[in-house]
């Protein structure tokens, strides 16, 4: 039953991303062409909700559901990795109109061509794992 | 009930995405979809050959369960919660897409030009989708996060590395949408 809460949270996530159309190739294109506020609104409200929630957690010292202190995991240090990795991901995001969450959500909805994107994404992840130590971070 | 079938407004959707992340934090976890790609690589046994995949992926199983739930959610939303008014994008965008030879949405989430099952017969489309996937997989691991891990979780916790990554996402996306897509289509 431990898994149930993760299924439920994922289920809601899948429905929200689909019904907000953040999984839509069209919405991503429209966003990058600056022709709609919709996607920017979604991202901004999600961040504002997150900032407020995390500040409440920190200030009130709220514990997680098991009673352990909540810690926010810090990102690795570095600069080049975030710029270069970020730009490469952005190129892929605008090309196929899906980031990793939507790849899975659209596959679940039955759009089979996303299998090709998933295959590519797994191969890209593998490639990074292989040449990681030769890259500047 | 009608509202469930229409496009959900950005302020409702954004709030719910924020709450999904906060729920995972409350469960003692984090929010990030792209790390599942690494887990899937590790599950297939790559850890024996490549050190990057030699980690305790079983501790990340909860995240794969989130993904499974998201897939179910996508199925339900697409098959039982959609109507013809969906994906009403800007008419200017539709006009531009028509010039590129990409079909208008008319309620569809994805253009047939790239995502109908006919693409399996088109080497060019197969190539585009796989290259896009590689950029996503390689880029997210190099930047150690994607839209969920950096744009939502990272920026919500006010982390500078995530700001760099998110600016990078938009630089890459703008280059693709404005300069490369017109060359491809």
Boltz contact constraints between the chains, C-beta under 6 A:
constraints:
  - contact:
      token1: [A, 3]
      token2: [B, 65]
      max_distance: 6.0
  - contact:
      token1: [A, 6]
      token2: [B, 62]
      max_distance: 6.0
  - contact:
      token1: [A, 6]
      token2: [B, 65]
      max_distance: 6.0
  - contact:
      token1: [A, 6]
      token2: [B, 66]
      max_distance: 6.0
  - contact:
      token1: [A, 7]
      token2: [B, 65]
      max_distance: 6.0
  - contact:
      token1: [A, 7]
      token2: [B, 69]
      max_distance: 6.0
  - contact:
      token1: [A, 9]
      token2: [B, 20]
      max_distance: 6.0
  - contact:
      token1: [A, 9]
      token2: [B, 23]
      max_distance: 6.0
  - contact:
      token1: [A, 10]
      token2: [B, 66]
      max_distance: 6.0
  - contact:
      token1: [A, 10]
      token2: [B, 69]
      max_distance: 6.0
  - contact:
      token1: [A, 10]
      token2: [B, 70]
      max_distance: 6.0
  - contact:
      token1: [A, 11]
      token2: [B, 69]
      max_distance: 6.0
  - contact:
      token1: [A, 11]
      token2: [B, 72]
      max_distance: 6.0
  - contact:
      token1: [A, 11]
      token2: [B, 73]
      max_distance: 6.0
  - contact:
      token1: [A, 13]
      token2: [B, 20]
      max_distance: 6.0
  - contact:
      token1: [A, 13]
      token2: [B, 70]
      max_distance: 6.0
  - contact:
      token1: [A, 14]
      token2: [B, 70]
      max_distance: 6.0
  - contact:
      token1: [A, 14]
      token2: [B, 73]
      max_distance: 6.0
  - contact:
      token1: [A, 14]
      token2: [B, 74]
      max_distance: 6.0
  - contact:
      token1: [A, 15]
      token2: [B, 73]
      max_distance: 6.0
  - contact:
      token1: [A, 15]
      token2: [B, 77]
      max_distance: 6.0
  - contact:
      token1: [A, 16]
      token2: [B, 13]
      max_distance: 6.0
  - contact:
      token1: [A, 16]
      token2: [B, 16]
      max_distance: 6.0
  - contact:
      token1: [A, 16]
      token2: [B, 17]
      max_distance: 6.0
  - contact:
      token1: [A, 18]
      token2: [B, 74]
      max_distance: 6.0
  - contact:
      token1: [A, 18]
      token2: [B, 77]
      max_distance: 6.0
  - contact:
      token1: [A, 19]
      token2: [B, 8]
      max_distance: 6.0
  - contact:
      token1: [A, 19]
      token2: [B, 77]
      max_distance: 6.0
  - contact:
      token1: [A, 20]
      token2: [B, 8]
      max_distance: 6.0
  - contact:
      token1: [A, 20]
      token2: [B, 13]
      max_distance: 6.0
  - contact:
      token1: [A, 21]
      token2: [B, 7]
      max_distance: 6.0
  - contact:
      token1: [A, 21]
      token2: [B, 87]
      max_distance: 6.0
  - contact:
      token1: [A, 24]
      token2: [B, 87]
      max_distance: 6.0
  - contact:
      token1: [A, 24]
      token2: [B, 109]
      max_distance: 6.0
  - contact:
      token1: [A, 25]
      token2: [B, 110]
      max_distance: 6.0
  - contact:
      token1: [A, 25]
      token2: [B, 111]
      max_distance: 6.0
  - contact:
      token1: [A, 26]
      token2: [B, 87]
      max_distance: 6.0
  - contact:
      token1: [A, 26]
      token2: [B, 89]
      max_distance: 6.0
  - contact:
      token1: [A, 26]
      token2: [B, 105]
      max_distance: 6.0
  - contact:
      token1: [A, 29]
      token2: [B, 177]
      max_distance: 6.0
  - contact:
      token1: [A, 30]
      token2: [B, 89]
      max_distance: 6.0
  - contact:
      token1: [A, 30]
      token2: [B, 90]
      max_distance: 6.0
  - contact:
      token1: [A, 30]
      token2: [B, 93]
      max_distance: 6.0
  - contact:
      token1: [A, 32]
      token2: [B, 173]
      max_distance: 6.0
  - contact:
      token1: [A, 32]
      token2: [B, 174]
      max_distance: 6.0
  - contact:
      token1: [A, 32]
      token2: [B, 177]
      max_distance: 6.0
  - contact:
      token1: [A, 33]
      token2: [B, 93]
      max_distance: 6.0
  - contact:
      token1: [A, 35]
      token2: [B, 90]
      max_distance: 6.0
  - contact:
      token1: [A, 35]
      token2: [B, 92]
      max_distance: 6.0
  - contact:
      token1: [A, 35]
      token2: [B, 93]
      max_distance: 6.0
  - contact:
      token1: [A, 36]
      token2: [B, 90]
      max_distance: 6.0
  - contact:
      token1: [A, 38]
      token2: [B, 10]
      max_distance: 6.0
  - contact:
      token1: [A, 41]
      token2: [B, 10]
      max_distance: 6.0
  - contact:
      token1: [A, 42]
      token2: [B, 10]
      max_distance: 6.0
  - contact:
      token1: [A, 42]
      token2: [B, 13]
      max_distance: 6.0
  - contact:
      token1: [A, 42]
      token2: [B, 14]
      max_distance: 6.0
  - contact:
      token1: [A, 45]
      token2: [B, 11]
      max_distance: 6.0
  - contact:
      token1: [A, 45]
      token2: [B, 14]
      max_distance: 6.0
  - contact:
      token1: [A, 45]
      token2: [B, 15]
      max_distance: 6.0
  - contact:
      token1: [A, 46]
      token2: [B, 14]
      max_distance: 6.0
  - contact:
      token1: [A, 46]
      token2: [B, 17]
      max_distance: 6.0
  - contact:
      token1: [A, 46]
      token2: [B, 18]
      max_distance: 6.0
  - contact:
      token1: [A, 46]
      token2: [B, 152]
      max_distance: 6.0
  - contact:
      token1: [A, 47]
      token2: [B, 155]
      max_distance: 6.0
  - contact:
      token1: [A, 47]
      token2: [B, 156]
      max_distance: 6.0
  - contact:
      token1: [A, 49]
      token2: [B, 15]
      max_distance: 6.0
  - contact:
      token1: [A, 49]
      token2: [B, 18]
      max_distance: 6.0
  - contact:
      token1: [A, 50]
      token2: [B, 18]
      max_distance: 6.0
  - contact:
      token1: [A, 50]
      token2: [B, 21]
      max_distance: 6.0
  - contact:
      token1: [A, 50]
      token2: [B, 156]
      max_distance: 6.0
  - contact:
      token1: [A, 51]
      token2: [B, 156]
      max_distance: 6.0
  - contact:
      token1: [A, 53]
      token2: [B, 22]
      max_distance: 6.0
  - contact:
      token1: [A, 54]
      token2: [B, 156]
      max_distance: 6.0
  - contact:
      token1: [A, 54]
      token2: [B, 157]
      max_distance: 6.0
  - contact:
      token1: [A, 64]
      token2: [B, 26]
      max_distance: 6.0
  - contact:
      token1: [A, 64]
      token2: [B, 28]
      max_distance: 6.0
  - contact:
      token1: [A, 65]
      token2: [B, 26]
      max_distance: 6.0
  - contact:
      token1: [A, 65]
      token2: [B, 27]
      max_distance: 6.0
  - contact:
      token1: [A, 72]
      token2: [B, 157]
      max_distance: 6.0
  - contact:
      token1: [A, 73]
      token2: [B, 30]
      max_distance: 6.0
  - contact:
      token1: [A, 75]
      token2: [B, 159]
      max_distance: 6.0
  - contact:
      token1: [A, 75]
      token2: [B, 161]
      max_distance: 6.0
  - contact:
      token1: [A, 76]
      token2: [B, 144]
      max_distance: 6.0
  - contact:
      token1: [A, 81]
      token2: [B, 142]
      max_distance: 6.0
  - contact:
      token1: [A, 81]
      token2: [B, 143]
      max_distance: 6.0
  - contact:
      token1: [A, 82]
      token2: [B, 143]
      max_distance: 6.0
  - contact:
      token1: [A, 82]
      token2: [B, 161]
      max_distance: 6.0
  - contact:
      token1: [A, 82]
      token2: [B, 164]
      max_distance: 6.0
  - contact:
      token1: [A, 82]
      token2: [B, 165]
      max_distance: 6.0
  - contact:
      token1: [A, 83]
      token2: [B, 164]
      max_distance: 6.0
  - contact:
      token1: [A, 83]
      token2: [B, 168]
      max_distance: 6.0
  - contact:
      token1: [A, 85]
      token2: [B, 139]
      max_distance: 6.0
  - contact:
      token1: [A, 85]
      token2: [B, 142]
      max_distance: 6.0
  - contact:
      token1: [A, 85]
      token2: [B, 143]
      max_distance: 6.0
  - contact:
      token1: [A, 86]
      token2: [B, 143]
      max_distance: 6.0
  - contact:
      token1: [A, 86]
      token2: [B, 165]
      max_distance: 6.0
  - contact:
      token1: [A, 86]
      token2: [B, 168]
      max_distance: 6.0
  - contact:
      token1: [A, 86]
      token2: [B, 169]
      max_distance: 6.0
  - contact:
      token1: [A, 87]
      token2: [B, 168]
      max_distance: 6.0
  - contact:
      token1: [A, 87]
      token2: [B, 171]
      max_distance: 6.0
  - contact:
      token1: [A, 87]
      token2: [B, 172]
      max_distance: 6.0
  - contact:
      token1: [A, 88]
      token2: [B, 135]
      max_distance: 6.0
  - contact:
      token1: [A, 88]
      token2: [B, 138]
      max_distance: 6.0
  - contact:
      token1: [A, 88]
      token2: [B, 139]
      max_distance: 6.0
  - contact:
      token1: [A, 89]
      token2: [B, 136]
      max_distance: 6.0
  - contact:
      token1: [A, 89]
      token2: [B, 139]
      max_distance: 6.0
  - contact:
      token1: [A, 89]
      token2: [B, 140]
      max_distance: 6.0
  - contact:
      token1: [A, 89]
      token2: [B, 169]
      max_distance: 6.0
  - contact:
      token1: [A, 90]
      token2: [B, 169]
      max_distance: 6.0
  - contact:
      token1: [A, 90]
      token2: [B, 172]
      max_distance: 6.0
  - contact:
      token1: [A, 90]
      token2: [B, 173]
      max_distance: 6.0
  - contact:
      token1: [A, 91]
      token2: [B, 135]
      max_distance: 6.0
  - contact:
      token1: [A, 91]
      token2: [B, 172]
      max_distance: 6.0
  - contact:
      token1: [A, 91]
      token2: [B, 176]
      max_distance: 6.0
  - contact:
      token1: [A, 92]
      token2: [B, 132]
      max_distance: 6.0
  - contact:
      token1: [A, 92]
      token2: [B, 135]
      max_distance: 6.0
  - contact:
      token1: [A, 92]
      token2: [B, 136]
      max_distance: 6.0
  - contact:
      token1: [A, 93]
      token2: [B, 173]
      max_distance: 6.0
  - contact:
      token1: [A, 94]
      token2: [B, 173]
      max_distance: 6.0
  - contact:
      token1: [A, 94]
      token2: [B, 176]
      max_distance: 6.0
  - contact:
      token1: [A, 94]
      token2: [B, 177]
      max_distance: 6.0
  - contact:
      token1: [A, 95]
      token2: [B, 132]
      max_distance: 6.0
  - contact:
      token1: [A, 95]
      token2: [B, 176]
      max_distance: 6.0
  - contact:
      token1: [A, 96]
      token2: [B, 129]
      max_distance: 6.0
  - contact:
      token1: [A, 96]
      token2: [B, 132]
      max_distance: 6.0
  - contact:
      token1: [A, 99]
      token2: [B, 146]
      max_distance: 6.0
  - contact:
      token1: [A, 99]
      token2: [B, 147]
      max_distance: 6.0
  - contact:
      token1: [A, 100]
      token2: [B, 33]
      max_distance: 6.0
  - contact:
      token1: [A, 100]
      token2: [B, 34]
      max_distance: 6.0
  - contact:
      token1: [A, 100]
      token2: [B, 146]
      max_distance: 6.0
  - contact:
      token1: [A, 101]
      token2: [B, 33]
      max_distance: 6.0
  - contact:
      token1: [A, 101]
      token2: [B, 148]
      max_distance: 6.0
  - contact:
      token1: [A, 104]
      token2: [B, 67]
      max_distance: 6.0
  - contact:
      token1: [A, 104]
      token2: [B, 70]
      max_distance: 6.0
  - contact:
      token1: [A, 104]
      token2: [B, 71]
      max_distance: 6.0
  - contact:
      token1: [A, 105]
      token2: [B, 70]
      max_distance: 6.0
  - contact:
      token1: [A, 105]
      token2: [B, 74]
      max_distance: 6.0
  - contact:
      token1: [A, 108]
      token2: [B, 71]
      max_distance: 6.0
  - contact:
      token1: [A, 108]
      token2: [B, 74]
      max_distance: 6.0
  - contact:
      token1: [A, 108]
      token2: [B, 75]
      max_distance: 6.0
  - contact:
      token1: [A, 109]
      token2: [B, 74]
      max_distance: 6.0
  - contact:
      token1: [A, 109]
      token2: [B, 75]
      max_distance: 6.0
  - contact:
      token1: [A, 109]
      token2: [B, 78]
      max_distance: 6.0
  - contact:
      token1: [A, 111]
      token2: [B, 115]
      max_distance: 6.0
  - contact:
      token1: [A, 112]
      token2: [B, 117]
      max_distance: 6.0
  - contact:
      token1: [A, 113]
      token2: [B, 115]
      max_distance: 6.0
  - contact:
      token1: [A, 113]
      token2: [B, 119]
      max_distance: 6.0
  - contact:
      token1: [A, 113]
      token2: [B, 129]
      max_distance: 6.0
  - contact:
      token1: [A, 116]
      token2: [B, 126]
      max_distance: 6.0
  - contact:
      token1: [A, 116]
      token2: [B, 129]
      max_distance: 6.0
  - contact:
      token1: [A, 116]
      token2: [B, 130]
      max_distance: 6.0
  - contact:
      token1: [A, 117]
      token2: [B, 129]
      max_distance: 6.0
  - contact:
      token1: [A, 117]
      token2: [B, 132]
      max_distance: 6.0
  - contact:
      token1: [A, 117]
      token2: [B, 133]
      max_distance: 6.0
  - contact:
      token1: [A, 120]
      token2: [B, 130]
      max_distance: 6.0
  - contact:
      token1: [A, 120]
      token2: [B, 133]
      max_distance: 6.0
  - contact:
      token1: [A, 120]
      token2: [B, 134]
      max_distance: 6.0
  - contact:
      token1: [A, 121]
      token2: [B, 37]
      max_distance: 6.0
  - contact:
      token1: [A, 121]
      token2: [B, 133]
      max_distance: 6.0
  - contact:
      token1: [A, 121]
      token2: [B, 136]
      max_distance: 6.0
  - contact:
      token1: [A, 121]
      token2: [B, 137]
      max_distance: 6.0
  - contact:
      token1: [A, 122]
      token2: [B, 37]
      max_distance: 6.0
  - contact:
      token1: [A, 123]
      token2: [B, 134]
      max_distance: 6.0
  - contact:
      token1: [A, 124]
      token2: [B, 134]
      max_distance: 6.0
  - contact:
      token1: [A, 124]
      token2: [B, 137]
      max_distance: 6.0
  - contact:
      token1: [A, 124]
      token2: [B, 138]
      max_distance: 6.0
  - contact:
      token1: [A, 125]
      token2: [B, 37]
      max_distance: 6.0
  - contact:
      token1: [A, 125]
      token2: [B, 38]
      max_distance: 6.0
  - contact:
      token1: [A, 125]
      token2: [B, 41]
      max_distance: 6.0
  - contact:
      token1: [A, 125]
      token2: [B, 137]
      max_distance: 6.0
  - contact:
      token1: [A, 125]
      token2: [B, 141]
      max_distance: 6.0
  - contact:
      token1: [A, 126]
      token2: [B, 41]
      max_distance: 6.0
  - contact:
      token1: [A, 127]
      token2: [B, 138]
      max_distance: 6.0
  - contact:
      token1: [A, 128]
      token2: [B, 138]
      max_distance: 6.0
  - contact:
      token1: [A, 128]
      token2: [B, 141]
      max_distance: 6.0
  - contact:
      token1: [A, 128]
      token2: [B, 142]
      max_distance: 6.0
  - contact:
      token1: [A, 129]
      token2: [B, 50]
      max_distance: 6.0
  - contact:
      token1: [A, 129]
      token2: [B, 52]
      max_distance: 6.0
  - contact:
      token1: [A, 129]
      token2: [B, 53]
      max_distance: 6.0
  - contact:
      token1: [A, 130]
      token2: [B, 50]
      max_distance: 6.0
  - contact:
      token1: [A, 132]
      token2: [B, 52]
      max_distance: 6.0
